[in-house]
């Protein structure tokens, strides 16, 4: 009978040679990445690197929503994690008619390298518990997190990854069912990502 994943990890941790080789491989790969480590406020609880790209599945694991033994269904663009006091938003900017109904074609776009316009689900009112949590997230101890991609699919037809843009802070909103919210990003979007997410902007 083969070993469990926990057993394999235990063997790796107890092997100096395996740890040395693993660290060397990670250091080598990290030297080629364009993403540089930028500390952010919830990094101790959510091990995701700011401005890195993640598939939806990778993001759900990093957020702690998926584990080795549990994969709860997730179809919507908003994930509420009450135990971590996090709301994670997954936004696709260019919405193709074939992939989105009129009721889910939300108006999401990059206003600037520090501001993102996001539209809630069509059932969310400004007076609802969810709407109030968005508006008063700081008072309630919540951290909204943003994941953004340009298109649903990449050039090969596979699901495109999301760029993790980090924590948000509420600025203003208008409307209800849905709410149109302007979020301020705690960390400025790098120029290379700003141009990719909003080609009309001049860096």
Backbone as a chain_set.jsonl record, in Angstrom:
{"seq": "XXXXXXXXXXXXXXXXXXXXXXXXXXXXXXXXXXXXXXXXXXXXXXXXXXXXXXXXXXXXXXXXXXXXXXXXXXXXXXXXXXXXXXXXXXXXXXXXXXXXXXXXXXXXXXXXXXXXXXXXXXXXXXXXXXXXXXXXXXXXXXXXXXXXXXXXXXXXXXXXXXXXXXXXXXXXXXXXXXXXXXXXXXXXXXXXXXXXXXXXXXX", "coords": {"N": [[0.848, -1.186, 0.0], [0.56, 2.224, -0.873], [2.148, 5.241, 0.356], [0.558, 7.811, 2.314], [-0.155, 11.278, 1.53], [0.535, 12.859, 3.705], [2.384, 11.189, 4.925], [4.438, 11.141, 3.03], [5.213, 13.852, 3.053], [6.138, 13.998, 5.666], [8.404, 12.357, 5.486], [9.965, 13.913, 3.757], [10.393, 16.225, 5.287], [11.991, 15.173, 7.258], [14.308, 14.577, 5.987], [17.394, 15.82, 5.389], [18.777, 16.097, 2.917], [16.717, 16.017, 1.008], [15.256, 18.301, 1.744], [17.199, 20.277, 1.27], [17.542, 20.07, -1.527], [14.972, 20.681, -2.375], [14.65, 23.325, -1.467], [16.66, 24.529, -3.004], [15.647, 24.174, -5.577], [13.303, 25.722, -5.434], [14.41, 28.282, -4.935], [15.834, 28.642, -7.313], [13.754, 28.69, -9.259], [12.34, 30.877, -8.297], [14.084, 32.948, -8.828], [13.628, 33.502, -11.459], [11.109, 34.506, -11.694], [8.743, 37.149, -12.355], [7.398, 38.267, -10.364], [7.669, 39.856, -7.303], [8.223, 39.472, -3.815], [5.876, 41.006, -1.802], [5.003, 42.074, 1.25], [1.805, 41.69, 2.833], [-1.291, 42.477, 4.583], [-2.784, 40.17, 5.537], [-1.22, 37.988, 5.143], [-0.109, 36.137, 6.869], [-2.173, 34.437, 7.476], [-3.313, 33.724, 5.058], [-1.732, 32.202, 2.593], [-0.894, 33.533, 0.025], [0.7, 35.053, -2.763], [1.125, 38.43, -3.38], [0.049, 39.935, -6.387], [0.65, 37.747, -7.919], [-0.241, 35.054, -10.196], [-3.024, 32.853, -10.128], [-4.753, 29.779, -10.599], [-8.288, 29.177, -10.382], [-8.73, 26.987, -8.685], [-6.278, 26.822, -7.282], [-6.351, 29.259, -5.921], [-8.569, 28.844, -4.264], [-7.584, 26.836, -2.614], [-5.436, 28.213, -1.413], [-6.878, 30.128, -0.017], [-7.957, 28.556, 1.877], [-10.388, 27.387, 1.559], [-10.637, 25.07, 0.14], [-9.399, 21.838, 0.888], [-7.244, 18.953, 1.447], [-9.08, 17.006, 1.964], [-11.59, 18.07, 1.576], [-13.715, 19.69, -0.702], [-15.661, 22.019, -1.155], [-18.49, 23.053, -3.106], [-18.151, 25.674, -5.474], [-19.336, 28.209, -7.302], [-20.073, 30.794, -7.768], [-19.016, 34.289, -8.072], [-18.183, 35.326, -5.727], [-16.773, 34.684, -2.597], [-17.501, 33.966, 0.634], [-15.895, 33.89, 3.662], [-16.45, 33.312, 6.707], [-15.098, 32.41, 9.05], [-12.506, 33.245, 8.686], [-12.964, 35.848, 8.306], [-13.176, 37.083, 5.774], [-13.948, 38.297, 2.526], [-13.821, 37.149, -0.645], [-13.378, 38.239, -3.898], [-13.931, 37.273, -7.212], [-13.233, 38.355, -10.268], [-14.01, 38.707, -13.701], [-13.011, 40.549, -16.395], [-13.559, 40.975, -19.208], [-16.427, 39.936, -20.47], [-17.804, 37.351, -22.175], [-20.623, 36.801, -24.294], [-21.42, 34.149, -24.557], [-20.668, 32.937, -22.234], [-21.76, 34.254, -20.052], [-24.799, 35.209, -18.562], [-27.283, 37.806, -18.995], [-27.895, 38.739, -16.462], [-25.652, 38.178, -14.991], [-23.599, 39.592, -16.042], [-21.665, 41.476, -14.848], [-20.543, 44.812, -14.082], [-17.379, 45.21, -14.017], [-14.263, 46.682, -13.606], [-10.945, 48.096, -14.036], [-10.25, 51.126, -12.673], [-8.078, 52.732, -12.069], [-4.607, 52.487, -11.107], [-4.983, 52.167, -8.442], [-7.653, 51.945, -7.85], [-10.624, 50.046, -8.096], [-13.534, 49.222, -9.879], [-16.388, 47.532, -8.986], [-19.108, 45.289, -9.292], [-21.746, 44.045, -7.393], [-23.473, 40.887, -6.75], [-26.672, 40.433, -8.29], [-28.679, 40.216, -6.447], [-27.931, 41.483, -4.164], [-28.514, 43.947, -1.848], [-28.018, 47.336, -0.676], [-28.814, 47.554, 1.932], [-28.802, 45.04, 2.968], [-27.461, 42.275, 4.948], [-25.128, 41.391, 3.739], [-24.475, 43.531, 2.003], [-24.106, 45.583, 3.904], [-21.937, 44.51, 5.234], [-19.966, 44.735, 3.274], [-19.785, 47.545, 3.001], [-19.145, 48.415, 5.602], [-16.854, 47.001, 6.259], [-14.391, 47.352, 7.565], [-15.076, 48.147, 10.197], [-16.353, 45.839, 10.97], [-14.348, 44.052, 10.978], [-13.589, 42.704, 8.684], [-11.858, 41.588, 5.717], [-11.835, 42.417, 2.439], [-10.854, 40.699, -0.5], [-9.273, 40.701, -3.701], [-9.429, 39.078, -6.818], [-8.5, 39.021, -10.149], [-9.088, 38.603, -13.652], [-8.556, 38.952, -17.185], [-9.924, 37.679, -19.399], [-12.198, 34.853, -19.524], [-11.148, 32.535, -20.606], [-7.941, 31.35, -21.743], [-5.532, 31.708, -24.486], [-5.389, 29.123, -25.388], [-7.781, 28.034, -24.873], [-8.212, 27.106, -22.362], [-9.171, 27.452, -18.872], [-8.55, 30.674, -17.734], [-6.017, 32.009, -15.529], [-6.289, 33.843, -12.412], [-5.253, 37.105, -11.35], [-3.925, 37.957, -8.291], [-4.839, 40.652, -6.541], [-4.912, 41.535, -3.987], [-5.788, 43.0, -0.712], [-8.705, 45.099, -0.167], [-10.249, 48.34, 0.31], [-13.222, 49.935, 1.242], [-14.615, 52.555, -0.698], [-16.718, 54.174, -2.083], [-20.214, 53.792, -2.993], [-22.921, 53.092, -5.262], [-26.38, 52.65, -6.055], [-28.394, 49.614, -5.818], [-28.939, 46.148, -5.578], [-28.003, 45.323, -8.351], [-25.185, 46.373, -6.235], [-22.967, 48.961, -7.023], [-19.703, 49.246, -6.448], [-16.92, 51.196, -5.548], [-13.738, 50.281, -4.977], [-10.805, 50.796, -3.071], [-7.489, 49.875, -3.646], [-5.188, 48.38, -1.45], [-2.598, 47.984, -2.177], [-0.739, 49.257, -4.764], [-1.356, 48.578, -8.194], [1.051, 46.988, -10.185], [2.718, 48.509, -13.025], [2.944, 46.87, -15.329], [0.867, 45.074, -14.976], [-1.324, 46.753, -14.796], [-1.499, 47.818, -17.383], [-2.114, 45.476, -18.743], [-4.601, 44.771, -17.666], [-6.127, 47.003, -18.132], [-5.922, 48.259, -21.018], [-6.361, 50.816, -22.058], [-5.341, 52.637, -20.347], [-2.684, 54.866, -19.65], [0.514, 54.224, -18.63]], "CA": [[0.0, 0.0, 0.0], [1.365, 3.429, -0.975], [2.104, 6.175, 1.486], [-0.329, 8.962, 2.213], [0.553, 12.533, 1.308], [1.118, 13.273, 4.982], [3.565, 10.366, 5.142], [5.496, 11.612, 2.129], [5.681, 15.135, 3.574], [6.915, 13.701, 6.879], [9.709, 11.858, 5.039], [10.716, 15.04, 3.197], [10.809, 17.093, 6.395], [13.02, 14.5, 8.064], [15.47, 14.292, 5.146], [18.157, 17.044, 5.086], [19.083, 16.172, 1.49], [15.488, 16.366, 0.282], [14.962, 19.704, 2.03], [18.198, 21.095, 0.578], [17.234, 20.069, -2.952], [13.704, 21.378, -2.571], [14.904, 24.763, -1.322], [17.457, 24.953, -4.149], [14.748, 24.251, -6.729], [12.427, 26.882, -5.249], [15.224, 29.489, -5.116], [16.137, 28.757, -8.735], [12.542, 29.113, -9.956], [11.974, 32.223, -7.83], [14.982, 33.921, -9.458], [13.153, 33.777, -12.812], [9.766, 35.06, -11.691], [8.623, 38.608, -12.429], [6.69, 38.695, -9.158], [8.531, 40.016, -6.132], [7.449, 39.359, -2.587], [5.429, 42.23, -1.155], [4.198, 41.697, 2.408], [0.475, 42.304, 2.936], [-1.825, 42.413, 5.944], [-3.301, 38.875, 5.979], [-0.322, 36.967, 4.588], [0.147, 35.1, 7.873], [-3.322, 33.544, 7.489], [-3.624, 33.306, 3.691], [-0.406, 32.147, 1.962], [-0.92, 33.883, -1.389], [1.662, 36.102, -3.079], [0.518, 39.585, -4.019], [0.294, 40.155, -7.82], [0.915, 36.484, -8.613], [-1.407, 34.494, -10.88], [-3.484, 31.584, -9.59], [-5.993, 29.211, -11.104], [-9.344, 29.244, -9.381], [-8.515, 25.917, -7.699], [-5.144, 27.22, -6.439], [-6.806, 30.336, -5.046], [-9.453, 28.27, -3.248], [-6.712, 26.156, -1.653], [-4.719, 29.245, -0.666], [-7.82, 30.776, 0.892], [-8.351, 27.593, 2.889], [-11.738, 26.891, 1.281], [-10.427, 23.685, -0.27], [-8.338, 21.118, 1.586], [-7.0, 17.634, 0.882], [-10.237, 16.129, 2.195], [-12.86, 18.777, 1.381], [-13.77, 20.625, -1.829], [-17.034, 22.521, -1.269], [-18.829, 23.624, -4.41], [-18.004, 27.136, -5.595], [-19.67, 28.6, -8.671], [-20.275, 32.239, -7.856], [-17.807, 35.091, -8.103], [-17.919, 35.856, -4.381], [-16.595, 33.651, -1.583], [-17.551, 34.509, 1.997], [-15.217, 33.009, 4.614], [-16.694, 33.953, 8.005], [-14.123, 32.064, 10.079], [-11.311, 34.064, 8.448], [-13.456, 37.218, 8.139], [-12.711, 37.461, 4.441], [-14.773, 38.184, 1.336], [-12.943, 37.078, -1.812], [-14.084, 38.541, -5.136], [-13.309, 36.768, -8.427], [-13.809, 39.176, -11.334], [-13.562, 38.569, -15.082], [-13.294, 41.863, -16.962], [-14.191, 40.858, -20.531], [-17.425, 38.879, -20.326], [-18.351, 36.915, -23.456], [-22.048, 36.478, -24.232], [-21.631, 32.698, -24.45], [-20.307, 32.479, -20.885], [-22.444, 34.983, -18.989], [-26.152, 35.684, -18.832], [-27.399, 39.259, -18.785], [-27.955, 39.03, -15.018], [-24.333, 37.979, -14.374], [-22.598, 40.36, -16.77], [-21.423, 42.588, -13.937], [-19.648, 45.868, -14.554], [-16.136, 45.169, -13.248], [-13.162, 47.222, -14.396], [-9.87, 48.825, -13.369], [-10.333, 52.578, -12.881], [-6.71, 53.242, -12.013], [-3.753, 51.493, -10.44], [-5.343, 52.085, -7.019], [-9.112, 51.9, -7.701], [-11.315, 49.038, -8.903], [-14.996, 49.298, -9.87], [-16.91, 46.162, -8.894], [-20.557, 45.214, -9.124], [-22.141, 42.89, -6.588], [-24.503, 40.033, -7.322], [-27.901, 41.193, -8.533], [-29.589, 40.102, -5.297], [-27.342, 42.16, -2.996], [-28.942, 45.332, -1.639], [-27.129, 48.074, 0.229], [-29.295, 47.399, 3.308], [-28.711, 43.64, 3.379], [-26.314, 41.958, 5.786], [-23.95, 41.328, 2.872], [-24.158, 44.891, 1.582], [-23.575, 46.301, 5.055], [-20.595, 43.976, 5.511], [-19.057, 45.339, 2.303], [-19.607, 48.971, 3.286], [-18.531, 48.618, 6.921], [-15.971, 45.85, 6.479], [-13.342, 47.661, 8.539], [-15.673, 48.106, 11.529], [-16.729, 44.46, 11.247], [-13.144, 43.227, 11.007], [-13.496, 41.903, 7.467], [-10.915, 41.989, 4.679], [-12.181, 42.015, 1.078], [-9.703, 40.371, -1.336], [-9.648, 40.771, -5.112], [-8.78, 38.27, -7.843], [-8.979, 39.553, -11.426], [-8.533, 38.124, -14.913], [-9.099, 39.703, -18.31], [-10.903, 36.826, -20.057], [-12.469, 33.587, -18.848], [-10.278, 31.503, -21.18], [-6.698, 31.832, -22.346], [-5.419, 31.5, -25.928], [-5.527, 27.695, -25.689], [-9.131, 27.615, -24.537], [-8.274, 26.652, -20.971], [-9.574, 28.485, -17.917], [-7.462, 31.618, -17.471], [-5.77, 32.243, -14.099], [-6.597, 35.157, -11.836], [-4.173, 37.837, -10.698], [-4.309, 38.319, -6.935], [-4.539, 42.066, -6.33], [-4.778, 41.807, -2.557], [-6.887, 43.545, 0.084], [-9.407, 46.293, -0.624], [-10.948, 49.149, 1.306], [-14.42, 50.555, 0.669], [-14.555, 53.994, -0.98], [-18.085, 54.669, -2.271], [-21.057, 52.911, -3.785], [-24.2, 53.618, -5.734], [-27.309, 51.617, -6.475], [-28.724, 48.479, -4.966], [-29.42, 45.001, -6.361], [-26.735, 45.163, -7.639], [-24.442, 47.531, -5.756], [-21.734, 49.287, -7.748], [-18.788, 49.688, -5.397], [-15.545, 51.584, -5.88], [-12.811, 49.801, -3.954], [-9.421, 51.234, -3.118], [-6.532, 48.783, -3.419], [-4.162, 48.718, -0.457], [-1.305, 47.922, -2.853], [-0.819, 49.752, -6.136], [-1.146, 47.567, -9.231], [2.251, 47.277, -10.986], [2.416, 49.042, -14.352], [2.776, 45.805, -16.323], [-0.447, 44.486, -14.782], [-2.313, 47.78, -15.1], [-1.662, 47.866, -18.849], [-2.747, 44.232, -19.181], [-5.98, 44.748, -17.217], [-6.81, 48.143, -18.727], [-5.011, 48.745, -22.076], [-6.602, 52.214, -22.395], [-4.622, 53.494, -19.417], [-1.285, 55.174, -19.953], [1.298, 54.047, -17.411]], "C": [[0.89, 1.245, 0.0], [1.21, 4.334, 0.231], [1.073, 7.266, 1.232], [0.516, 10.207, 1.951], [1.224, 13.012, 2.583], [2.392, 12.486, 5.27], [4.733, 10.793, 4.285], [6.078, 12.923, 2.642], [6.529, 14.941, 4.829], [8.314, 13.221, 6.506], [10.576, 13.001, 4.51], [11.246, 15.925, 4.312], [11.96, 16.486, 7.191], [14.273, 14.165, 7.261], [16.21, 15.581, 4.814], [18.457, 17.185, 3.594], [17.861, 16.587, 0.68], [15.128, 17.83, 0.5], [15.923, 20.633, 1.3], [17.859, 21.207, -0.902], [15.941, 20.824, -3.256], [13.887, 22.885, -2.478], [15.69, 25.31, -2.511], [16.579, 25.106, -5.386], [13.837, 25.471, -6.636], [13.198, 28.179, -5.474], [15.538, 29.719, -6.596], [14.921, 29.271, -9.509], [12.156, 30.542, -9.578], [12.843, 33.291, -8.502], [14.516, 34.301, -10.86], [11.756, 34.405, -12.837], [9.798, 36.579, -11.768], [7.923, 39.162, -11.195], [7.669, 38.764, -7.998], [7.679, 40.038, -4.87], [7.166, 40.722, -1.987], [4.555, 41.84, 0.029], [2.837, 42.395, 2.391], [-0.19, 41.851, 4.217], [-2.271, 41.036, 6.416], [-2.429, 37.709, 5.521], [-0.05, 35.834, 5.578], [-0.957, 34.046, 7.887], [-3.616, 32.956, 6.109], [-2.336, 33.345, 2.876], [-0.435, 32.359, 0.452], [0.015, 35.066, -1.626], [0.961, 37.216, -3.854], [0.995, 39.716, -5.46], [0.753, 38.909, -8.579], [-0.38, 35.987, -9.249], [-1.723, 33.1, -10.317], [-4.696, 31.089, -10.373], [-7.039, 29.339, -10.005], [-9.116, 28.207, -8.282], [-7.38, 26.274, -6.744], [-5.559, 28.302, -5.457], [-7.688, 29.788, -3.928], [-8.659, 27.5, -2.197], [-5.993, 27.179, -0.778], [-5.602, 29.964, 0.336], [-8.283, 29.845, 2.013], [-9.755, 27.042, 2.684], [-11.701, 25.438, 0.829], [-9.262, 23.103, 0.512], [-8.138, 19.769, 0.907], [-8.237, 16.741, 0.987], [-11.58, 16.792, 1.921], [-12.761, 19.773, 0.226], [-15.212, 21.097, -2.014], [-17.265, 23.168, -2.634], [-18.675, 25.145, -4.385], [-18.236, 27.523, -7.051], [-19.792, 30.102, -8.839], [-18.945, 32.981, -7.842], [-17.424, 35.681, -6.764], [-17.83, 34.698, -3.406], [-16.528, 34.311, -0.216], [-16.949, 33.486, 2.951], [-15.346, 33.612, 6.009], [-15.66, 33.623, 9.068], [-12.835, 32.86, 9.928], [-11.654, 35.543, 8.298], [-12.902, 37.811, 6.842], [-13.854, 37.342, 3.446], [-13.818, 38.208, 0.148], [-13.776, 37.268, -3.07], [-13.276, 38.037, -6.324], [-13.974, 37.466, -9.608], [-13.166, 38.871, -12.687], [-13.966, 39.844, -15.814], [-14.035, 41.792, -18.288], [-15.144, 39.662, -20.502], [-18.052, 38.561, -21.682], [-19.814, 36.501, -23.27], [-22.286, 34.987, -23.999], [-21.401, 32.183, -23.024], [-21.132, 33.109, -19.773], [-23.842, 35.391, -19.443], [-26.209, 37.186, -18.571], [-27.359, 39.614, -17.304], [-26.611, 38.847, -14.321], [-23.23, 38.725, -15.111], [-22.314, 41.647, -15.99], [-20.399, 43.56, -14.504], [-18.423, 45.946, -13.649], [-15.006, 45.706, -14.109], [-12.16, 47.975, -13.521], [-10.02, 50.312, -13.69], [-8.942, 53.184, -12.945], [-5.864, 52.183, -11.33], [-4.034, 51.383, -8.944], [-6.845, 51.962, -6.788], [-9.713, 50.865, -8.643], [-12.816, 49.205, -8.742], [-15.548, 47.881, -9.949], [-18.4, 46.21, -8.661], [-20.921, 43.922, -8.411], [-23.115, 41.998, -7.359], [-25.827, 40.789, -7.355], [-28.89, 41.134, -7.375], [-29.099, 40.872, -4.071], [-27.799, 43.612, -2.921], [-28.005, 46.011, -0.653], [-27.543, 47.927, 1.688], [-29.203, 45.962, 3.82], [-27.497, 43.427, 4.275], [-25.031, 41.933, 4.959], [-23.519, 42.724, 2.442], [-23.556, 45.717, 2.702], [-22.175, 45.808, 5.421], [-19.574, 44.565, 4.534], [-18.743, 46.789, 2.689], [-18.816, 49.188, 4.571], [-17.552, 47.494, 7.265], [-14.894, 46.129, 7.526], [-13.875, 47.593, 9.964], [-16.01, 46.676, 11.942], [-15.531, 43.517, 11.246], [-12.972, 42.329, 9.804], [-12.457, 42.481, 6.502], [-11.425, 41.511, 3.32], [-10.898, 41.784, 0.282], [-10.147, 40.283, -2.787], [-8.766, 39.89, -5.994], [-9.366, 38.694, -9.192], [-8.307, 38.84, -12.598], [-9.212, 38.884, -16.043], [-10.214, 38.925, -18.993], [-11.097, 35.526, -19.263], [-11.522, 32.497, -19.319], [-9.014, 32.135, -21.753], [-6.67, 31.472, -23.828], [-5.601, 30.037, -26.328], [-6.929, 27.167, -25.388], [-9.302, 27.105, -23.124], [-8.715, 27.809, -20.066], [-8.381, 29.375, -17.579], [-7.272, 31.799, -15.965], [-6.164, 33.66, -13.694], [-5.326, 35.784, -11.28], [-4.679, 38.267, -9.319], [-3.875, 39.75, -6.655], [-4.586, 42.478, -4.863], [-5.989, 42.435, -1.9], [-7.411, 44.868, -0.463], [-9.925, 47.081, 0.574], [-12.095, 49.877, 0.599], [-14.206, 52.058, 0.471], [-15.963, 54.57, -1.057], [-18.904, 53.586, -2.968], [-22.276, 53.67, -4.273], [-25.069, 52.433, -6.136], [-27.477, 50.504, -5.463], [-29.33, 47.389, -5.845], [-29.199, 45.201, -7.863], [-26.187, 46.494, -7.092], [-23.216, 47.725, -6.638], [-20.782, 49.939, -6.762], [-17.433, 50.063, -5.984], [-14.668, 51.183, -4.7], [-11.435, 50.419, -4.153], [-8.513, 50.051, -2.833], [-5.471, 49.223, -2.431], [-2.771, 48.741, -1.087], [-1.489, 48.294, -4.323], [-0.554, 48.619, -7.134], [0.111, 47.922, -10.022], [1.876, 47.68, -12.407], [2.161, 47.943, -15.376], [1.403, 45.151, -16.203], [-1.546, 45.492, -15.103], [-2.569, 47.842, -16.594], [-2.383, 46.622, -19.352], [-4.245, 44.219, -18.828], [-6.803, 45.923, -17.744], [-5.896, 48.77, -19.775], [-5.203, 50.218, -22.43], [-5.85, 53.172, -21.485], [-3.181, 53.688, -19.868], [-0.489, 55.097, -18.668], [2.169, 55.261, -17.153]], "O": [[1.851, 1.328, 0.765], [0.27, 4.207, 1.015], [0.761, 7.596, 0.089], [1.735, 10.196, 2.126], [2.348, 13.513, 2.55], [3.362, 13.034, 5.793], [5.877, 10.81, 4.738], [7.297, 13.093, 2.667], [7.522, 15.641, 5.027], [9.298, 13.623, 7.127], [11.776, 13.052, 4.78], [12.409, 16.33, 4.292], [12.799, 17.207, 7.731], [15.197, 13.543, 7.784], [15.703, 16.377, 4.023], [18.395, 18.293, 3.061], [17.962, 17.413, -0.228], [14.74, 18.524, -0.44], [15.507, 21.663, 0.768], [17.884, 22.299, -1.47], [15.837, 21.518, -4.268], [13.355, 23.636, -3.295], [15.426, 26.418, -2.977], [16.742, 26.054, -6.155], [13.621, 26.17, -7.626], [12.694, 29.086, -6.136], [15.511, 30.854, -7.072], [15.045, 30.186, -10.323], [11.706, 31.319, -10.421], [12.386, 34.413, -8.721], [14.958, 35.315, -11.401], [11.277, 34.796, -13.901], [10.746, 37.218, -11.312], [7.86, 40.376, -11.0], [8.415, 37.817, -7.753], [6.562, 40.556, -4.862], [8.08, 41.496, -1.7], [3.459, 41.318, -0.173], [2.732, 43.552, 1.984], [0.298, 40.932, 4.874], [-2.149, 40.746, 7.607], [-2.877, 36.563, 5.521], [0.21, 34.701, 5.172], [-0.718, 32.898, 8.263], [-4.106, 31.832, 5.998], [-1.888, 34.429, 2.501], [-0.049, 31.474, -0.312], [0.111, 35.969, -0.795], [0.291, 36.966, -4.856], [2.192, 39.623, -5.734], [1.187, 38.995, -9.728], [-1.471, 36.432, -8.893], [-0.83, 32.29, -10.068], [-5.559, 31.877, -10.762], [-6.711, 29.578, -8.843], [-9.284, 28.5, -7.098], [-7.494, 26.061, -5.537], [-5.166, 28.27, -4.291], [-7.573, 30.213, -2.778], [-9.019, 27.508, -1.02], [-5.944, 27.036, 0.444], [-5.144, 30.364, 1.406], [-8.918, 30.28, 2.973], [-10.263, 26.312, 3.534], [-12.623, 24.67, 1.103], [-8.267, 23.781, 0.767], [-8.788, 19.474, -0.096], [-8.414, 15.826, 0.183], [-12.615, 16.134, 2.024], [-11.845, 20.594, 0.178], [-15.908, 20.635, -2.919], [-16.357, 23.748, -3.229], [-19.022, 25.807, -3.407], [-17.43, 27.202, -7.924], [-19.63, 30.62, -9.944], [-17.888, 32.387, -7.629], [-16.462, 36.442, -6.663], [-18.702, 33.829, -3.383], [-15.63, 35.105, 0.065], [-17.426, 32.355, 3.042], [-14.459, 34.342, 6.452], [-15.365, 34.468, 9.913], [-12.145, 33.125, 10.912], [-10.767, 36.387, 8.178], [-12.266, 38.865, 6.821], [-14.641, 36.398, 3.51], [-13.087, 39.181, -0.043], [-14.756, 36.556, -3.291], [-12.086, 38.328, -6.441], [-15.136, 37.204, -9.916], [-11.943, 38.788, -12.805], [-15.149, 40.184, -15.849], [-15.039, 42.48, -18.471], [-14.706, 38.512, -20.508], [-18.744, 39.395, -22.266], [-20.194, 35.935, -22.246], [-23.242, 34.606, -23.322], [-21.889, 31.113, -22.66], [-21.201, 32.566, -18.671], [-24.035, 35.857, -20.566], [-25.286, 37.76, -17.992], [-26.848, 40.67, -16.931], [-26.434, 39.302, -13.191], [-22.049, 38.514, -14.834], [-22.672, 42.746, -16.413], [-19.522, 43.194, -15.285], [-18.426, 46.654, -12.642], [-14.807, 45.236, -15.229], [-12.482, 48.427, -12.422], [-9.928, 50.71, -14.852], [-8.667, 54.047, -13.779], [-6.355, 51.1, -11.012], [-3.393, 50.593, -8.251], [-7.278, 51.881, -5.639], [-9.37, 50.804, -9.824], [-13.322, 49.315, -7.625], [-15.217, 47.124, -10.863], [-18.9, 47.062, -7.927], [-20.46, 42.842, -8.781], [-23.523, 42.32, -8.474], [-26.065, 41.679, -6.538], [-29.838, 41.919, -7.329], [-29.784, 40.907, -3.049], [-27.511, 44.409, -3.814], [-27.293, 45.353, 0.105], [-26.732, 48.147, 2.587], [-29.496, 45.701, 4.987], [-26.615, 44.282, 4.356], [-23.981, 42.391, 5.411], [-22.337, 43.062, 2.508], [-22.606, 46.468, 2.482], [-21.33, 46.587, 5.863], [-18.444, 44.86, 4.922], [-17.583, 47.202, 2.702], [-17.927, 50.038, 4.626], [-17.439, 47.09, 8.422], [-14.527, 45.237, 8.291], [-13.214, 47.048, 10.847], [-15.96, 46.34, 13.125], [-15.682, 42.319, 11.485], [-12.291, 41.307, 9.88], [-12.21, 43.687, 6.473], [-11.444, 40.306, 3.07], [-9.96, 42.576, 0.374], [-11.261, 39.845, -3.076], [-7.538, 39.943, -5.931], [-10.585, 38.724, -9.359], [-7.12, 38.516, -12.549], [-10.316, 39.4, -15.875], [-11.323, 39.436, -19.153], [-10.26, 35.157, -18.439], [-11.13, 31.631, -18.537], [-9.013, 33.288, -22.185], [-7.663, 30.987, -24.369], [-5.931, 29.744, -27.477], [-7.223, 25.995, -25.623], [-10.399, 26.715, -22.725], [-8.642, 28.978, -20.443], [-7.325, 28.88, -17.184], [-8.24, 31.75, -15.206], [-6.343, 34.543, -14.533], [-4.433, 35.084, -10.801], [-5.745, 38.873, -9.207], [-2.682, 40.031, -6.543], [-4.33, 43.635, -4.532], [-7.088, 42.411, -2.454], [-6.7, 45.635, -1.111], [-10.026, 46.567, 1.688], [-11.934, 50.369, -0.518], [-13.687, 52.745, 1.351], [-16.362, 55.36, -0.202], [-18.363, 52.599, -3.467], [-22.614, 54.739, -3.766], [-24.573, 51.368, -6.504], [-26.819, 50.452, -4.425], [-30.129, 47.667, -6.739], [-30.187, 45.244, -8.597], [-26.662, 47.576, -7.44], [-22.513, 46.767, -6.959], [-21.025, 51.052, -6.295], [-16.875, 49.34, -6.81], [-14.831, 51.675, -3.583], [-10.961, 50.547, -5.282], [-8.742, 49.306, -1.88], [-4.915, 50.314, -2.555], [-1.873, 49.429, -0.6], [-2.307, 47.702, -5.026], [0.353, 47.809, -6.943], [0.232, 49.054, -10.489], [0.849, 47.251, -12.933], [1.259, 48.068, -16.204], [0.832, 44.72, -17.204], [-2.592, 45.115, -15.629], [-3.719, 47.911, -17.028], [-3.179, 46.703, -20.288], [-5.06, 43.714, -19.601], [-8.031, 45.85, -17.798], [-5.168, 49.713, -19.467], [-4.318, 50.822, -23.036], [-5.723, 54.359, -21.785], [-2.551, 52.774, -20.4], [-0.776, 55.821, -17.715], [2.904, 55.296, -16.166]]}, "num_chains": 1, "name": "protein.A"}
